[in-house]
Amino acid sequence: MDVLDDLLAGTRARDGVFNLTIMDPPWAVEIRDEAPLALATLVRGSGWVTRDGIPPVRMAEGDVAIFTGPSPYVVGDSVETAPQLRIHPGGVCEPLPGAPVDYSARLGVRTYGSRASGAVMVASGTYQVAGDVSRRLVTALPPVLVVPAADVAGSVMDMVSSEIQRDAAGQQSVLDRWLDLALITTLRAWFDRPESQAPGWYQAQSDPIAGTALRLLHEDPAYPWNVTELADRVGASRASLARRFTALVGEAPMSYLTGWRITLAADQLRATRDTVETIARRVGYANAFALSVAFKRVRGTTPTAHRQAA
C-alpha cells in the first residue's frame, strides 16, 4: 500500500453524473456541475478549457482534464466563443441564447447536442467527494490539469462514449467504475509529469528511505510506531530518516503519522456509528481520551463535535 493507493481508495465514484455533449463549430459548453472533483475528455475534436483565474489550457483529441473545486469551467473551440449549452448539477442541460434551435434536442441517454455525427464530442463526469481522505487528495491538485492522450490509458478512455450512451442494467455502477479508472490513470500520469509539482508525499515514494517509511506507515498506521523502530525497519539511522523524510515530505515522520491517523479517524467518525474508543484503537491510539487529545490539537475540535457536525 502506497500513499496514492490509500488516497484513491478513499476517493470512489458513487452515483457519478455523466454527460456527452456533441456539437459543431463554433462550439462551447459551460459546465456548472458544482462538483468538488470532475473529469472531462475530448472524445472527438480539440479545443480550449477556460476557468476564471486560470490561463486557458489547450486540449487535443483524447486529452483528459481534471477540475477541482465547484467553480464553473468552459470547454470550447476558442476562448472567445460564447457557450451554447450549460450543464447544471444533476446533468441538467440548458440551451443558452444564441444556440442553434436543435441544440435543445436530447440525442439519447445522458447525451445532448445538435446531431450524433457532430464534429466535437465532450464527455464529462463528476465526483461528489466526501471525507477527509478524499479532500487530502483534492487539495494536492491544481484547479485545472490536463494530461495528453498519449499519457493516459487508451483502452480506459476509448469506452467512454459508448458507455455513457447505454441504458443497461447496472449501468451506473459501470460508469462509476469507469470514472474511477479514468481518474487513477490520469492522476498517475499527471504526478509523473515535471510540471505537476507533485506533493511531497508522492515524490518521496521513490526515495529508498522516505518512501519505505511512508509505505510502512500507510500499511499499518495503528502500529505503535516510533522513530527508532521506523529507522530500523528502513535500514537508516534516526537522524538520516528524520532528515530525508522531512526534506521530501515536508514534515517529520511522527507528525505525518499523526495527521494521517486523525484523517482516518475523522472519516470513520462521520461514516460509522462505532464508538470513539473503537475508532481510537483502530487508528493507533490507546483509548478515546488519547484520540481526543490528539484530535483537538490537530483539528481544534473534539471527535464527538466533529461527528455531530456531520
C-alpha positions as CSV (number, residue, x, y, z in Angstrom):
1,M,0.0,0.0,0.0
2,D,1.5,3.4,-1.0
3,V,0.1,6.8,-0.3
4,L,-1.6,7.3,-3.6
5,D,-3.3,3.9,-3.2
6,D,-4.6,4.9,0.2
7,L,-5.9,8.3,-1.0
8,L,-7.5,6.8,-4.2
9,A,-9.1,4.0,-2.1
10,G,-11.0,6.8,-0.2
11,T,-11.9,8.6,-3.4
12,R,-14.5,6.5,-5.2
13,A,-17.3,7.5,-7.6
14,R,-20.7,6.9,-6.2
15,D,-23.7,7.9,-8.3
16,G,-21.5,10.0,-10.6
17,V,-23.2,12.3,-13.1
18,F,-22.2,11.9,-16.7
19,N,-22.8,13.9,-19.9
20,L,-21.9,13.5,-23.5
21,T,-22.2,16.8,-25.5
22,I,-22.0,16.6,-29.3
23,M,-21.6,20.0,-31.1
24,D,-20.4,21.7,-34.3
25,P,-18.2,24.7,-34.7
26,P,-18.3,27.3,-33.4
27,W,-18.9,25.5,-30.2
28,A,-18.6,25.9,-26.4
29,V,-20.2,24.2,-23.4
30,E,-20.2,25.7,-19.9
31,I,-20.2,23.1,-17.1
32,R,-21.7,24.3,-13.8
33,D,-21.9,20.9,-12.0
34,E,-20.6,22.4,-8.7
35,A,-18.7,19.2,-8.1
36,P,-15.5,19.2,-5.9
37,L,-13.8,16.9,-8.4
38,A,-14.7,16.5,-12.1
39,L,-13.2,14.9,-15.2
40,A,-13.7,15.8,-18.9
41,T,-12.2,14.4,-22.1
42,L,-12.5,15.4,-25.8
43,V,-13.6,12.2,-27.4
44,R,-13.7,13.9,-30.7
45,G,-12.2,17.3,-31.8
46,S,-9.9,19.7,-30.0
47,G,-10.4,23.0,-28.1
48,W,-9.6,25.1,-25.0
49,V,-10.5,24.9,-21.3
50,T,-11.2,28.2,-19.6
51,R,-11.8,29.0,-16.0
52,D,-11.8,32.2,-14.0
53,G,-8.4,33.0,-12.6
54,I,-6.6,30.3,-14.7
55,P,-4.8,30.8,-18.0
56,P,-6.6,29.0,-20.9
57,V,-5.4,25.4,-21.4
58,R,-5.3,23.7,-24.8
59,M,-6.9,20.2,-25.2
60,A,-6.3,17.9,-28.1
61,E,-8.4,14.9,-29.0
62,G,-8.2,12.3,-26.3
63,D,-6.7,14.6,-23.7
64,V,-8.1,14.4,-20.2
65,A,-8.7,17.3,-17.9
66,I,-9.4,17.1,-14.1
67,F,-11.0,20.0,-12.3
68,T,-11.1,20.7,-8.5
69,G,-13.5,23.0,-6.8
70,P,-17.1,23.9,-7.6
71,S,-16.5,26.9,-9.8
72,P,-17.7,26.6,-13.4
73,Y,-15.5,26.0,-16.5
74,V,-15.9,26.2,-20.2
75,V,-14.7,23.9,-22.9
76,G,-14.9,25.4,-26.4
77,D,-13.2,25.7,-29.8
78,S,-11.9,29.2,-28.8
79,V,-11.7,31.2,-25.7
80,E,-13.9,33.9,-27.3
81,T,-16.8,31.5,-28.3
82,A,-19.8,32.0,-26.1
83,P,-21.3,28.8,-24.7
84,Q,-24.3,27.4,-26.4
85,L,-25.1,24.8,-23.7
86,R,-24.8,24.9,-20.0
87,I,-24.6,21.7,-17.8
88,H,-26.2,22.2,-14.3
89,P,-25.9,19.9,-11.3
90,G,-27.5,16.6,-11.8
91,G,-26.6,16.6,-15.5
92,V,-29.4,19.0,-16.5
93,C,-28.6,20.6,-19.9
94,E,-29.8,24.1,-20.7
95,P,-29.6,25.6,-24.2
96,L,-28.4,29.2,-24.0
97,P,-29.5,32.3,-26.0
98,G,-28.0,32.2,-29.5
99,A,-27.6,28.5,-29.6
100,P,-29.0,26.7,-32.7
101,V,-32.6,25.5,-32.2
102,D,-31.7,21.9,-32.5
103,Y,-29.2,22.1,-29.6
104,S,-32.2,21.8,-27.3
105,A,-32.8,18.2,-28.5
106,R,-31.6,15.4,-26.4
107,L,-29.8,12.9,-28.5
108,G,-30.1,9.9,-26.2
109,V,-29.2,8.8,-22.7
110,R,-27.0,11.4,-21.0
111,T,-26.4,12.9,-24.4
112,Y,-27.1,16.4,-25.7
113,G,-26.2,18.5,-28.8
114,S,-27.1,19.1,-32.4
115,R,-26.5,15.8,-34.2
116,A,-24.9,12.4,-33.4
117,S,-22.3,12.9,-36.0
118,G,-21.3,16.4,-34.8
119,A,-17.6,17.4,-35.2
120,V,-16.9,17.6,-31.5
121,M,-17.8,15.3,-28.6
122,V,-17.1,16.3,-25.0
123,A,-17.6,13.7,-22.2
124,S,-17.7,14.7,-18.6
125,G,-18.2,13.1,-15.2
126,T,-18.3,14.3,-11.6
127,Y,-17.3,13.1,-8.2
128,Q,-19.2,14.0,-5.1
129,V,-16.1,13.9,-2.9
130,A,-16.8,13.2,0.8
131,G,-14.5,12.7,3.7
132,D,-11.1,13.8,4.8
133,V,-9.1,11.2,2.9
134,S,-10.6,12.4,-0.4
135,R,-10.0,16.0,0.5
136,R,-6.4,15.2,1.2
137,L,-6.0,14.1,-2.5
138,V,-8.1,17.0,-3.9
139,T,-6.1,19.7,-2.1
140,A,-2.9,18.3,-3.7
141,L,-4.2,19.1,-7.2
142,P,-4.4,22.4,-9.1
143,P,-7.8,23.9,-10.1
144,V,-7.2,22.6,-13.7
145,L,-4.9,19.9,-15.0
146,V,-4.7,18.4,-18.5
147,V,-2.9,15.2,-19.4
148,P,-2.1,14.4,-23.0
149,A,-3.9,11.4,-24.6
150,A,-0.6,9.6,-25.1
151,D,0.0,9.5,-21.4
152,V,-3.5,8.2,-20.4
153,A,-4.5,4.6,-20.7
154,G,-6.2,4.5,-24.1
155,S,-8.4,1.4,-23.5
156,V,-9.9,3.1,-20.5
157,M,-10.8,6.3,-22.3
158,D,-11.9,4.6,-25.5
159,M,-15.0,3.1,-23.9
160,V,-16.5,6.3,-22.5
161,S,-18.7,7.5,-25.4
162,S,-20.4,4.1,-25.8
163,E,-20.9,3.5,-22.1
164,I,-22.3,6.9,-21.4
165,Q,-25.0,6.5,-24.1
166,R,-26.0,3.0,-22.9
167,D,-29.0,2.4,-20.7
168,A,-28.4,-1.2,-19.5
169,A,-29.0,-2.8,-16.1
170,G,-26.2,-1.8,-13.7
171,Q,-25.0,1.0,-16.0
172,Q,-24.5,3.5,-13.1
173,S,-22.1,1.1,-11.5
174,V,-20.2,0.5,-14.8
175,L,-19.9,4.3,-15.3
176,D,-18.7,4.8,-11.7
177,R,-16.0,2.2,-12.0
178,W,-15.0,3.7,-15.4
179,L,-14.7,7.1,-13.7
180,D,-12.5,5.6,-11.0
181,L,-10.2,4.1,-13.6
182,A,-10.1,7.2,-15.6
183,L,-9.2,9.3,-12.6
184,I,-6.5,6.9,-11.4
185,T,-4.8,6.6,-14.8
186,T,-4.9,10.4,-15.3
187,L,-3.6,11.3,-11.9
188,R,-0.8,8.8,-12.1
189,A,0.2,10.3,-15.4
190,W,-0.1,13.8,-14.1
191,F,2.0,13.3,-11.0
192,D,4.8,11.8,-13.2
193,R,4.9,15.0,-15.3
194,P,7.6,17.6,-14.4
195,E,5.2,20.5,-14.4
196,S,2.8,18.8,-12.0
197,Q,4.7,20.0,-8.9
198,A,3.6,16.7,-7.2
199,P,3.1,16.9,-3.5
200,G,5.9,15.8,-1.2
201,W,4.3,12.5,-0.2
202,Y,4.2,11.5,-3.9
203,Q,7.8,12.5,-4.7
204,A,9.1,10.8,-1.6
205,Q,7.7,7.4,-2.6
206,S,10.7,6.8,-5.0
207,D,13.2,7.5,-2.2
208,P,14.6,4.3,-0.6
209,I,14.4,5.7,2.9
210,A,11.5,8.1,3.0
211,G,9.5,6.1,0.5
212,T,9.9,2.9,2.5
213,A,8.9,4.7,5.7
214,L,5.8,6.1,4.1
215,R,4.7,2.7,2.9
216,L,5.2,1.2,6.4
217,L,3.1,3.9,8.0
218,H,0.3,3.5,5.5
219,E,0.3,-0.3,5.6
220,D,-0.2,-0.3,9.4
221,P,-1.0,3.2,10.8
222,A,-2.3,1.7,14.1
223,Y,1.1,0.1,14.9
224,P,2.8,1.8,17.9
225,W,5.5,3.4,15.7
226,N,8.4,5.4,17.0
227,V,11.3,7.0,15.1
228,T,13.8,4.4,16.4
229,E,11.8,1.4,15.1
230,L,10.9,3.0,11.9
231,A,14.5,3.9,11.2
232,D,15.5,0.3,12.0
233,R,12.8,-1.1,9.6
234,V,14.1,1.1,6.7
235,G,17.7,0.5,7.4
236,A,18.8,4.0,8.3
237,S,19.8,6.0,11.3
238,R,17.2,8.1,13.2
239,A,18.9,11.3,12.1
240,S,19.1,10.2,8.4
241,L,15.4,9.1,8.4
242,A,14.2,12.3,10.0
243,R,16.3,14.5,7.7
244,R,15.3,12.7,4.4
245,F,11.6,12.3,5.4
246,T,11.2,15.9,6.5
247,A,13.0,17.3,3.4
248,L,10.9,15.3,0.9
249,V,7.5,15.0,2.6
250,G,7.6,18.4,4.4
251,E,7.1,17.2,7.9
252,A,8.7,14.8,10.4
253,P,7.6,11.1,10.3
254,M,5.7,11.1,13.6
255,S,4.0,14.4,12.7
256,Y,2.9,12.9,9.3
257,L,1.6,9.7,11.1
258,T,-0.4,11.8,13.5
259,G,-2.0,13.7,10.7
260,W,-2.8,10.5,8.8
261,R,-4.3,8.8,11.8
262,I,-6.5,11.9,12.5
263,T,-7.6,11.9,8.9
264,L,-8.6,8.2,9.1
265,A,-10.4,8.8,12.4
266,A,-12.3,11.8,11.0
267,D,-13.7,9.8,8.2
268,Q,-14.7,6.9,10.4
269,L,-16.4,9.3,12.9
270,R,-18.6,10.6,10.0
271,A,-19.1,7.3,8.2
272,T,-19.8,4.8,11.0
273,R,-21.5,4.6,14.4
274,D,-18.5,3.0,16.0
275,T,-17.6,4.4,19.4
276,V,-14.7,6.8,19.8
277,E,-12.9,4.2,21.8
278,T,-13.2,1.6,19.0
279,I,-12.0,4.1,16.3
280,A,-9.2,5.3,18.6
281,R,-7.8,1.8,18.8
282,R,-8.3,1.1,15.1
283,V,-6.2,4.1,14.1
284,G,-3.4,3.7,16.7
285,Y,-4.4,5.4,19.9
286,A,-4.6,3.6,23.3
287,N,-8.1,4.9,24.2
288,A,-10.7,7.5,23.4
289,F,-9.0,10.1,25.6
290,A,-5.7,9.8,23.7
291,L,-7.5,10.2,20.4
292,S,-9.5,13.2,21.8
293,V,-6.3,15.0,22.9
294,A,-4.6,14.5,19.5
295,F,-7.8,15.3,17.6
296,K,-8.3,18.6,19.5
297,R,-4.7,19.5,19.0
298,V,-4.7,18.9,15.2
299,R,-8.3,19.9,14.3
300,G,-9.2,22.3,17.1
301,T,-12.3,20.3,18.0
302,T,-13.2,17.0,19.7
303,P,-14.1,13.8,17.9
304,T,-17.6,14.0,19.3
305,A,-18.1,17.5,18.0
306,H,-16.7,16.5,14.6
307,R,-19.2,13.7,14.4
308,Q,-22.1,15.9,15.4
309,A,-21.1,18.5,12.8
310,A,-21.6,15.8,10.1
